[in-house]
Amino acid sequence: MNFKIQAIRLTLAAVLCCISMFANAVKGNVEKSGDIGLLALPLLAYSSTFYLEDEQGRNEFYKSILSTTLVTQLLKVTVRKKRPIEDSYTSFPSGHAAIAFQSATFIEQRYGWKYGLPAFAAATYVGWTRVESKQHYTIDVLAGAAIGALTSLYFTTPYNGMQITPYAKNRSYGVEFSTTF
């Protein structure tokens, strides 16, 4: 099967996940829709490594998600910040945001912005649901997002050694190509 068909299927899966999350939010269950995103994003990132027969990416995903989980849980038990509406002291950082942004950053770093952009939209939505459902404060979500993104940035390399990234700096716009040898 050629790469274009695979790419279309991956994009379709991401779109369907987003539609499912937004549909649940419209029904009034914002927290549940964020939980769906929490499951859908890492599942999409991980399954893409099998679909593309990308063993190196799979190993990078393992390192990234494990590091994200360890750092997040260590901070939760160390900081012990009270949640907005519960008697739980595991608010900082948001594990949902950490895993969502770890997965979105993995997808973007490994397979490019074409797939990363919808993943980041979904991850942002997951983070928003955590604040909206009063499970976390905004700073908790931002910290979780940073942890997840940083671990994927550290461990993930571009698929097949090439990455295309759009940029906008100082009124200059373009596309940057990078490769490894």
ZIURUR-V985974 format. One record per helix or strand of 2 or more residues. SS is the DSSP state (alpha for helix, beta for strand). FROM is the first residue (numbers start at 0). TO is the last residue. If there is no record, write none. Layout:
{{SS;FROM;TO} {SS;FROM;TO}}
//
This chain:
{{alpha;2;25} {alpha;29;50} {alpha;54;78} {alpha;94;110} {alpha;112;131} {alpha;137;154} {alpha;158;160} {beta;161;168} {beta;171;178}}
//
